[in-house]
Amino acid sequence: MRPAAHCLCALIPHISTRTQLLVIQHPSERSHALNTARLLVEGVVNAHLLITEVITADSPWHDLLADPQWQTELLFPGADIPLVTATLDSGRPRRLVLLDGTWRKARKLLYLNPVLQGLPRVALPDGLRSRYRLRKAPQPGALSTLEAGVEALQRIEPETDFSSLLKPFEALIDGQIQAMGQARYQANYLRPGQKPA
C-alpha cells in the first residue's frame, strides 16, 4: 500500500508462531503513513488485522475473543498488570490482542468493547526504548504496535528470533527521515545536544 519506489515488501519476513496475534486497529489509523500494525500482521503468519472501533456481538471476532478454549490476553499496560511471559495456561492455544492507535484511541477501543475489558491483561516491562525516531513518545517506554508485538512475541516464544520484523520498520523510518530532510528531522525530533540514532 506504499508507492513502488518506497515498497517494503521485500523486507517483510514471514515468521510462523504458536501464538496467534490479533491487532485491533482504530479506523483512523488505516491510512497512516507509518502504519506499523500492518507491518506486524504481514510479517507474522498467524496474525490478523481487525479494523474497527466496536466489536459488535454479531462479529465473528466477538465469539472468538470470548472462547474459553483459547488463552486470550490483551497486551495493555496498567497498574498491577502482570508481565507477558512464556507461561501457557492449561495447554490451550494462545492469542495475544494488541490495540493500534494513539494512546487516546487505544483507551477508547478498550472502553467501547466489553469483550476486551473482560480479557486477562498482560504488559511489557518498564524501561523499554522505542526505535520510532519520528515520534515524540507520550511517556517513557511507549512503543509502536510493531515494537510491542515483537517484544511480546520474543518473551512468549524465546526460542524464535523476531528481530527481522523490525527491518521494514527501520527502513520505513529511515525513508521518512530522508524524505523530510535531516535538518528538519533534527529540529523536530531531537532534543538539544542529542545525536541522531
ZAMIMAR-833575 format. One record per residue (C-alpha): residue in one letter; x negated, y, z. Coordinates in pm, 1 decimal, always signed. Layout:
N
<node residuo="a" c1="X" c2="Y" c3="Z"/>
...
This chain:
197
<node residuo="m" c1="+0.0" c2="+0.0" c3="+0.0"/>
<node residuo="r" c1="-300.2" c2="+227.7" c3="-48.9"/>
<node residuo="p" c1="-436.9" c2="+382.4" c3="-369.2"/>
<node residuo="a" c1="-651.3" c2="+131.0" c3="-560.5"/>
<node residuo="a" c1="-965.7" c2="+337.1" c3="-502.1"/>
<node residuo="h" c1="-911.9" c2="+304.1" c3="-127.0"/>
<node residuo="c" c1="-788.5" c2="-56.4" c3="-118.3"/>
<node residuo="l" c1="-890.7" c2="-253.4" c3="+191.1"/>
<node residuo="c" c1="-754.2" c2="-594.0" c3="+85.3"/>
<node residuo="a" c1="-1096.9" c2="-748.0" c3="+19.9"/>
<node residuo="l" c1="-1199.0" c2="-672.4" c3="+379.0"/>
<node residuo="i" c1="-893.3" c2="-827.5" c3="+543.2"/>
<node residuo="p" c1="-963.7" c2="-1174.3" c3="+683.9"/>
<node residuo="h" c1="-704.2" c2="-1449.1" c3="+719.7"/>
<node residuo="i" c1="-754.3" c2="-1587.7" c3="+1068.4"/>
<node residuo="s" c1="-540.7" c2="-1871.6" c3="+1198.0"/>
<node residuo="t" c1="-433.4" c2="-1855.5" c3="+1561.7"/>
<node residuo="r" c1="-244.1" c2="-2075.2" c3="+1803.7"/>
<node residuo="t" c1="-81.7" c2="-1759.0" c3="+1936.8"/>
<node residuo="q" c1="+194.4" c2="-1604.7" c3="+1730.8"/>
<node residuo="l" c1="+188.7" c2="-1225.2" c3="+1712.1"/>
<node residuo="l" c1="+496.6" c2="-1012.0" c3="+1669.2"/>
<node residuo="v" c1="+429.3" c2="-643.2" c3="+1611.6"/>
<node residuo="i" c1="+739.0" c2="-429.2" c3="+1652.1"/>
<node residuo="q" c1="+675.6" c2="-105.5" c3="+1469.7"/>
<node residuo="h" c1="+872.5" c2="+213.6" c3="+1519.9"/>
<node residuo="p" c1="+1021.3" c2="+308.4" c3="+1178.3"/>
<node residuo="s" c1="+843.6" c2="+646.0" c3="+1179.0"/>
<node residuo="e" c1="+507.2" c2="+462.6" c3="+1168.6"/>
<node residuo="r" c1="+582.8" c2="+266.5" c3="+849.4"/>
<node residuo="s" c1="+423.6" c2="+516.5" c3="+608.8"/>
<node residuo="h" c1="+149.4" c2="+641.4" c3="+841.0"/>
<node residuo="a" c1="-179.8" c2="+665.3" c3="+650.9"/>
<node residuo="l" c1="-374.3" c2="+497.7" c3="+932.4"/>
<node residuo="n" c1="-133.3" c2="+208.3" c3="+987.1"/>
<node residuo="t" c1="-338.6" c2="-34.6" c3="+1195.1"/>
<node residuo="a" c1="-41.1" c2="-260.7" c3="+1270.9"/>
<node residuo="r" c1="-19.8" c2="-359.3" c3="+905.8"/>
<node residuo="l" c1="-392.6" c2="-443.4" c3="+902.9"/>
<node residuo="l" c1="-347.7" c2="-665.2" c3="+1208.3"/>
<node residuo="v" c1="-49.8" c2="-851.4" c3="+1065.3"/>
<node residuo="e" c1="-218.6" c2="-901.5" c3="+727.6"/>
<node residuo="g" c1="-531.8" c2="-1039.2" c3="+894.9"/>
<node residuo="v" c1="-364.6" c2="-1292.3" c3="+1125.2"/>
<node residuo="v" c1="-191.8" c2="-1582.9" c3="+953.6"/>
<node residuo="n" c1="+52.7" c2="-1637.8" c3="+1240.1"/>
<node residuo="a" c1="+165.6" c2="-1273.3" c3="+1270.1"/>
<node residuo="h" c1="+486.3" c2="-1090.8" c3="+1186.8"/>
<node residuo="l" c1="+576.8" c2="-724.1" c3="+1149.7"/>
<node residuo="l" c1="+925.0" c2="-611.8" c3="+1251.0"/>
<node residuo="i" c1="+1004.7" c2="-250.4" c3="+1165.7"/>
<node residuo="t" c1="+1294.0" c2="-138.0" c3="+1380.1"/>
<node residuo="e" c1="+1391.1" c2="+81.6" c3="+1670.4"/>
<node residuo="v" c1="+1656.2" c2="-150.5" c3="+1812.6"/>
<node residuo="i" c1="+1660.6" c2="-529.5" c3="+1803.2"/>
<node residuo="t" c1="+2032.0" c2="-596.8" c3="+1772.6"/>
<node residuo="a" c1="+2199.3" c2="-910.9" c3="+1908.6"/>
<node residuo="d" c1="+2252.5" c2="-1037.2" c3="+1552.0"/>
<node residuo="s" c1="+1881.7" c2="-1004.5" c3="+1462.5"/>
<node residuo="p" c1="+1704.0" c2="-1341.2" c3="+1433.9"/>
<node residuo="w" c1="+1424.3" c2="-1195.6" c3="+1647.3"/>
<node residuo="h" c1="+1662.9" c2="-1128.1" c3="+1935.1"/>
<node residuo="d" c1="+1717.3" c2="-1500.7" c3="+1994.6"/>
<node residuo="l" c1="+1355.3" c2="-1589.8" c3="+1919.1"/>
<node residuo="l" c1="+1229.9" c2="-1345.1" c3="+2181.4"/>
<node residuo="a" c1="+1462.6" c2="-1494.6" c3="+2442.5"/>
<node residuo="d" c1="+1384.7" c2="-1858.1" c3="+2350.1"/>
<node residuo="p" c1="+1268.1" c2="-2038.4" c3="+2668.4"/>
<node residuo="q" c1="+1082.0" c2="-2293.1" c3="+2454.4"/>
<node residuo="w" c1="+818.1" c2="-2021.9" c3="+2393.5"/>
<node residuo="q" c1="+584.6" c2="-1842.2" c3="+2630.4"/>
<node residuo="t" c1="+660.5" c2="-1492.7" c3="+2501.5"/>
<node residuo="e" c1="+480.3" c2="-1198.4" c3="+2661.6"/>
<node residuo="l" c1="+485.7" c2="-825.2" c3="+2597.4"/>
<node residuo="l" c1="+145.4" c2="-657.0" c3="+2582.4"/>
<node residuo="f" c1="+219.9" c2="-325.9" c3="+2751.0"/>
<node residuo="p" c1="+36.2" c2="-150.2" c3="+3034.7"/>
<node residuo="g" c1="+182.0" c2="-51.8" c3="+3364.9"/>
<node residuo="a" c1="+134.7" c2="-68.4" c3="+3738.8"/>
<node residuo="d" c1="+60.2" c2="-415.3" c3="+3873.8"/>
<node residuo="i" c1="+80.4" c2="-582.6" c3="+3532.0"/>
<node residuo="p" c1="-139.0" c2="-895.9" c3="+3511.2"/>
<node residuo="l" c1="-417.5" c2="-907.4" c3="+3255.5"/>
<node residuo="v" c1="-369.4" c2="-1114.6" c3="+2943.1"/>
<node residuo="t" c1="-562.2" c2="-1440.9" c3="+2976.8"/>
<node residuo="a" c1="-606.8" c2="-1774.6" c3="+2804.6"/>
<node residuo="t" c1="-372.8" c2="-1941.9" c3="+3054.7"/>
<node residuo="l" c1="-90.2" c2="-2124.7" c3="+2881.0"/>
<node residuo="d" c1="+227.7" c2="-2186.9" c3="+3076.7"/>
<node residuo="s" c1="+357.2" c2="-2547.4" c3="+3059.7"/>
<node residuo="g" c1="+212.8" c2="-2615.7" c3="+2716.4"/>
<node residuo="r" c1="+476.5" c2="-2404.2" c3="+2541.8"/>
<node residuo="p" c1="+369.6" c2="-2225.4" c3="+2222.6"/>
<node residuo="r" c1="+267.1" c2="-1868.6" c3="+2291.0"/>
<node residuo="r" c1="+396.5" c2="-1547.6" c3="+2134.9"/>
<node residuo="l" c1="+249.0" c2="-1206.2" c3="+2208.4"/>
<node residuo="v" c1="+457.9" c2="-896.8" c3="+2132.3"/>
<node residuo="l" c1="+291.9" c2="-560.3" c3="+2061.4"/>
<node residuo="l" c1="+471.0" c2="-228.2" c3="+2018.3"/>
<node residuo="d" c1="+338.5" c2="+1.5" c3="+1746.1"/>
<node residuo="g" c1="+390.0" c2="+374.9" c3="+1761.7"/>
<node residuo="t" c1="+278.9" c2="+673.1" c3="+1963.0"/>
<node residuo="w" c1="+293.0" c2="+611.8" c3="+2338.1"/>
<node residuo="r" c1="+619.6" c2="+804.1" c3="+2348.0"/>
<node residuo="k" c1="+769.8" c2="+592.6" c3="+2069.8"/>
<node residuo="a" c1="+639.9" c2="+268.1" c3="+2218.9"/>
<node residuo="r" c1="+803.3" c2="+353.1" c3="+2552.1"/>
<node residuo="k" c1="+1123.7" c2="+433.6" c3="+2363.0"/>
<node residuo="l" c1="+1112.5" c2="+92.1" c3="+2190.7"/>
<node residuo="l" c1="+1084.6" c2="-69.8" c3="+2531.4"/>
<node residuo="y" c1="+1361.2" c2="+145.8" c3="+2678.7"/>
<node residuo="l" c1="+1605.6" c2="+76.7" c3="+2392.0"/>
<node residuo="n" c1="+1558.5" c2="-301.1" c3="+2390.7"/>
<node residuo="p" c1="+1668.8" c2="-500.5" c3="+2695.5"/>
<node residuo="v" c1="+1534.5" c2="-816.7" c3="+2530.0"/>
<node residuo="l" c1="+1184.2" c2="-662.3" c3="+2550.9"/>
<node residuo="q" c1="+1239.5" c2="-540.9" c3="+2907.1"/>
<node residuo="g" c1="+1315.4" c2="-898.7" c3="+3009.4"/>
<node residuo="l" c1="+982.8" c2="-1034.4" c3="+2883.3"/>
<node residuo="p" c1="+689.5" c2="-1100.2" c3="+3116.2"/>
<node residuo="r" c1="+433.5" c2="-825.4" c3="+3063.1"/>
<node residuo="v" c1="+58.5" c2="-853.8" c3="+3031.8"/>
<node residuo="a" c1="-201.6" c2="-581.4" c3="+2993.6"/>
<node residuo="l" c1="-558.8" c2="-526.8" c3="+2886.0"/>
<node residuo="p" c1="-821.5" c2="-429.9" c3="+3142.9"/>
<node residuo="d" c1="-903.2" c2="-67.9" c3="+3213.2"/>
<node residuo="g" c1="-1214.0" c2="+86.2" c3="+3063.7"/>
<node residuo="l" c1="-1187.1" c2="-38.1" c3="+2705.7"/>
<node residuo="r" c1="-1313.6" c2="+206.1" c3="+2444.5"/>
<node residuo="s" c1="-1135.4" c2="+272.0" c3="+2117.1"/>
<node residuo="r" c1="-1318.4" c2="+283.3" c3="+1785.5"/>
<node residuo="y" c1="-1040.8" c2="+506.9" c3="+1649.0"/>
<node residuo="r" c1="-1258.8" c2="+812.2" c3="+1586.1"/>
<node residuo="l" c1="-976.0" c2="+1005.7" c3="+1418.1"/>
<node residuo="r" c1="-752.7" c2="+1020.8" c3="+1718.4"/>
<node residuo="k" c1="-772.8" c2="+1200.4" c3="+2045.7"/>
<node residuo="a" c1="-661.3" c2="+934.2" c3="+2289.9"/>
<node residuo="p" c1="-387.9" c2="+1042.8" c3="+2530.8"/>
<node residuo="q" c1="-565.6" c2="+853.5" c3="+2809.7"/>
<node residuo="p" c1="-887.5" c2="+659.6" c3="+2856.7"/>
<node residuo="g" c1="-865.5" c2="+306.0" c3="+2723.1"/>
<node residuo="a" c1="-588.9" c2="+386.7" c3="+2473.7"/>
<node residuo="l" c1="-640.1" c2="+151.3" c3="+2179.5"/>
<node residuo="s" c1="-482.3" c2="+133.1" c3="+1836.7"/>
<node residuo="t" c1="-241.5" c2="-155.1" c3="+1777.7"/>
<node residuo="l" c1="-508.6" c2="-340.6" c3="+1580.1"/>
<node residuo="e" c1="-769.1" c2="-297.5" c3="+1854.0"/>
<node residuo="a" c1="-524.6" c2="-406.2" c3="+2124.4"/>
<node residuo="g" c1="-428.0" c2="-713.0" c3="+1922.2"/>
<node residuo="v" c1="-790.1" c2="-810.4" c3="+1861.1"/>
<node residuo="e" c1="-881.1" c2="-762.3" c3="+2227.9"/>
<node residuo="a" c1="-580.9" c2="-966.3" c3="+2345.5"/>
<node residuo="l" c1="-640.3" c2="-1249.0" c3="+2097.6"/>
<node residuo="q" c1="-1008.4" c2="-1264.9" c3="+2195.1"/>
<node residuo="r" c1="-904.2" c2="-1314.9" c3="+2558.3"/>
<node residuo="i" c1="-634.0" c2="-1571.0" c3="+2477.0"/>
<node residuo="e" c1="-842.4" c2="-1771.4" c3="+2227.9"/>
<node residuo="p" c1="-1207.0" c2="-1704.8" c3="+2325.6"/>
<node residuo="e" c1="-1337.3" c2="-1982.6" c3="+2101.5"/>
<node residuo="t" c1="-1243.8" c2="-1780.3" c3="+1789.9"/>
<node residuo="d" c1="-1424.1" c2="-1465.0" c3="+1677.9"/>
<node residuo="f" c1="-1165.5" c2="-1199.8" c3="+1589.3"/>
<node residuo="s" c1="-1412.8" c2="-918.4" c3="+1521.3"/>
<node residuo="s" c1="-1369.4" c2="-946.9" c3="+1142.1"/>
<node residuo="l" c1="-1020.5" c2="-799.6" c3="+1188.4"/>
<node residuo="l" c1="-1191.8" c2="-470.3" c3="+1272.3"/>
<node residuo="k" c1="-1381.2" c2="-442.2" c3="+938.5"/>
<node residuo="p" c1="-1090.5" c2="-296.0" c3="+736.8"/>
<node residuo="f" c1="-1013.8" c2="-66.7" c3="+1030.4"/>
<node residuo="e" c1="-1371.2" c2="+67.1" c3="+1032.5"/>
<node residuo="a" c1="-1358.9" c2="+114.7" c3="+654.2"/>
<node residuo="l" c1="-1026.0" c2="+294.5" c3="+685.5"/>
<node residuo="i" c1="-1163.9" c2="+534.6" c3="+946.4"/>
<node residuo="d" c1="-1488.0" c2="+591.5" c3="+751.0"/>
<node residuo="g" c1="-1286.5" c2="+666.1" c3="+435.7"/>
<node residuo="q" c1="-1067.7" c2="+917.6" c3="+616.4"/>
<node residuo="i" c1="-1369.5" c2="+1092.9" c3="+767.7"/>
<node residuo="q" c1="-1534.7" c2="+1108.0" c3="+424.3"/>
<node residuo="a" c1="-1215.9" c2="+1246.6" c3="+269.6"/>
<node residuo="m" c1="-1177.6" c2="+1518.5" c3="+531.9"/>
<node residuo="g" c1="-1544.6" c2="+1607.6" c3="+531.6"/>
<node residuo="q" c1="-1795.7" c2="+1557.0" c3="+807.7"/>
<node residuo="a" c1="-1784.3" c2="+1920.8" c3="+924.4"/>
<node residuo="r" c1="-1405.3" c2="+1917.1" c3="+966.7"/>
<node residuo="y" c1="-1422.0" c2="+1581.1" c3="+1144.8"/>
<node residuo="q" c1="-1681.1" c2="+1709.1" c3="+1390.3"/>
<node residuo="a" c1="-1487.3" c2="+2029.7" c3="+1453.0"/>
<node residuo="n" c1="-1156.5" c2="+1847.7" c3="+1514.4"/>
<node residuo="y" c1="-1253.2" c2="+1523.7" c3="+1686.5"/>
<node residuo="l" c1="-1586.6" c2="+1559.4" c3="+1865.9"/>
<node residuo="r" c1="-1642.0" c2="+1728.4" c3="+2199.8"/>
<node residuo="p" c1="-1916.9" c2="+1994.9" c3="+2208.2"/>
<node residuo="g" c1="-2254.6" c2="+1819.0" c3="+2208.8"/>
<node residuo="q" c1="-2106.2" c2="+1477.8" c3="+2118.4"/>
<node residuo="k" c1="-2274.7" c2="+1298.6" c3="+1828.3"/>
<node residuo="p" c1="-2076.9" c2="+1118.5" c3="+1556.5"/>
<node residuo="a" c1="-2048.6" c2="+740.2" c3="+1603.9"/>
